[in-house]
Amino acid sequence: MKDYFARDDKGYGIFSNVLSIKECDDILVGLQNSESNTVSAGSRGLFENDAVNSIAKDKRLISIAKEFLGADPIPFKATLFNKTAGSNWLVVWHQDRVLPIKQKVDSPDWGRGQ
């Protein structure tokens, strides 16, 4: 899959035609029918949603992530932000670093500022 525009120096890539229109519609229907923990700003814990779970584990998306990570990625968290033109808010740049781990390991190679 090389049909994309990458700005590696900026930390992102734009990929074309990864999902079909029908697949996108199916995801929307799946989200609309979701009983997830929905709040006005969005939803957390969306891996419980079948549509989200299946797309997060889709081989095409895993392959894109692998190109950037260089390793086999494991999807572990899905959050939906409900931002529209009528309901929008500023989020200053930040990086979420929450990882599902079994135990804490002290290492000089991992921590704040790494």
C-alpha positions as CSV (number, residue, x, y, z in Angstrom):
1,M,0.0,0.0,0.0
2,K,1.9,3.0,-1.2
3,D,-1.0,5.3,-2.3
4,Y,-0.3,8.0,0.2
5,F,1.1,11.4,0.8
6,A,3.5,11.4,3.7
7,R,5.0,14.2,5.6
8,D,7.4,12.2,7.7
9,D,9.1,15.4,8.8
10,K,5.8,16.6,10.3
11,G,4.8,13.2,11.7
12,Y,1.8,12.2,9.6
13,G,0.7,10.6,6.4
14,I,-2.4,10.9,4.3
15,F,-3.6,7.7,2.8
16,S,-6.2,7.4,-0.1
17,N,-8.8,4.8,-0.7
18,V,-8.1,2.7,2.4
19,L,-11.7,2.1,3.3
20,S,-14.6,1.9,0.9
21,I,-17.7,4.2,1.1
22,K,-19.7,1.2,2.2
23,E,-17.2,0.4,5.0
24,C,-17.4,4.0,6.2
25,D,-21.2,3.9,6.2
26,D,-21.1,0.6,8.1
27,I,-18.9,2.1,10.8
28,L,-21.3,5.1,11.1
29,V,-24.3,2.8,11.5
30,G,-22.4,0.8,14.1
31,L,-21.5,3.9,16.0
32,Q,-25.1,5.2,15.9
33,N,-26.3,1.9,17.3
34,S,-23.7,1.8,20.0
35,E,-24.5,1.5,23.6
36,S,-21.0,2.7,24.6
37,N,-20.2,5.2,27.3
38,T,-21.4,8.2,25.3
39,V,-21.0,11.8,26.6
40,S,-21.7,15.0,24.8
41,A,-18.0,15.4,23.8
42,G,-17.7,11.8,22.6
43,S,-17.3,8.2,23.6
44,R,-14.7,6.1,25.3
45,G,-14.2,2.4,25.4
46,L,-15.3,1.9,21.8
47,F,-13.6,-1.5,21.4
48,E,-16.8,-2.9,22.8
49,N,-18.4,-1.7,19.6
50,D,-18.2,-4.5,16.9
51,A,-17.7,-2.0,14.0
52,V,-14.9,-0.2,15.8
53,N,-13.3,-3.4,17.0
54,S,-13.2,-4.9,13.5
55,I,-11.9,-1.8,11.8
56,A,-9.2,-1.3,14.4
57,K,-7.9,-4.8,13.7
58,D,-8.3,-4.5,9.9
59,K,-5.1,-5.7,8.1
60,R,-5.0,-2.6,5.9
61,L,-4.9,-0.3,8.9
62,I,-2.5,-2.5,10.8
63,S,-0.2,-2.4,7.7
64,I,-0.2,1.4,7.6
65,A,0.6,1.6,11.3
66,K,3.4,-0.9,10.8
67,E,5.0,1.3,8.1
68,F,5.4,4.1,10.6
69,L,6.2,2.0,13.7
70,G,8.4,-0.6,12.2
71,A,6.8,-3.3,14.4
72,D,3.5,-5.1,14.7
73,P,1.1,-2.7,16.3
74,I,-1.6,-3.8,18.7
75,P,-4.7,-1.6,18.9
76,F,-5.7,-1.1,22.5
77,K,-7.9,2.0,22.8
78,A,-10.6,3.7,20.8
79,T,-12.1,7.1,21.6
80,L,-14.5,9.1,19.5
81,F,-14.6,12.9,19.8
82,N,-17.9,14.4,18.7
83,K,-16.7,17.6,17.2
84,T,-18.9,19.4,14.7
85,A,-19.0,23.0,13.3
86,G,-21.7,23.8,15.9
87,S,-20.0,22.0,18.8
88,N,-16.2,22.4,18.7
89,W,-13.6,23.2,21.3
90,L,-9.9,23.9,21.4
91,V,-7.6,21.1,22.5
92,V,-4.0,22.3,22.9
93,W,-1.4,20.0,21.5
94,H,-0.7,17.1,23.8
95,Q,0.4,13.5,23.5
96,D,-1.5,10.7,25.2
97,R,0.8,8.2,26.7
98,V,-1.6,5.8,28.4
99,L,-0.6,2.2,27.8
100,P,-2.2,-1.0,29.0
101,I,0.5,-2.7,31.0
102,K,0.6,-5.7,33.3
103,Q,3.2,-4.3,35.7
104,K,5.4,-1.3,36.3
105,V,9.0,-1.7,35.3
106,D,11.6,0.9,36.2
107,S,13.9,1.6,33.3
108,P,16.2,4.5,32.5
109,D,15.0,4.2,28.9
110,W,11.3,4.9,29.6
111,G,9.6,7.7,31.5
112,R,8.8,11.4,31.4
113,G,10.6,13.3,28.6
114,Q,11.5,10.1,26.7
